[in-house]
């Protein structure tokens, strides 16, 4: 018998009410780390292509593909699936062919999707779609060119930032970091994430597991991961949805769990273009 039938009011959700969602995020990230640890070669590429497909399906659904006025009938309902398949095959081509022009295949789902997206969301679709394709492509490059420990460092920063931000933000509270987009994120939790990432960089350097570049790279990558979280919150508010999908029952979609990784990987790729990347061994 429910509490309502007994006449007992349910307690209001406390400040730890969304802890299970944080645990789910951490488990997904750990799962990705384990997958990258055991997957190599074709299996690694197929895994990243699958991630691209899933996140593209969610993106397409949030940027007008299911609007019946744009795409009536069953054909419109299949458009997110079609774009997901294009994203999958494009990533397979980009990762599977050793040719300088193979990377151009990452543009295929953008070219295919922009004309039919909701008019107000075409640039949104293009930017988020490009990020999805680049991140999956970049993770394979990091794993194969810089080693597993480098990827685990990236995942570690995201997990530490998320964990420190959640617990310190709830315990200390204070001013909100960006209340219009993420009403629960506080400055105390955000700064705690930076400090946690900094300490990880210092620890790896002091243990001889990486160079001193980790000290300043880690907080920057942490900030980028937090901005990835904010960007996905903006996208969901724009689309009028609470979660990117319901693929993870009770915990939202894959983009909800992968948003911070997206920001962190993109920042690391940019650092690599502007200067050298830190060594992690």
ABEGO torsion letter per residue (X at the ends): XBAAAAGBBBBBBBAAAAAAAAAAAAAAAAAAAAAAAABBEAAAAAAAAAAAAAAAAAAAAAAGAABAAABBEAAAAAAAAAAAAAAAAAAAAAAABBBAAAAAAAAAAAAAAAAABBAAAAAAAAAAAAAAAAAAAAAAAAAAAAEAAAAAAAAAAAAAAAAAAAAAAAAAEEBBABAAABAABBAAAAAAAAAAAAAAAAAAAAAGABBAAAAAAAAAAAAAAAAAAAAAAAAAAAAGBABABAABBGAEBAAAAAAAAAAAAAAAAAAAAABBBBBBX
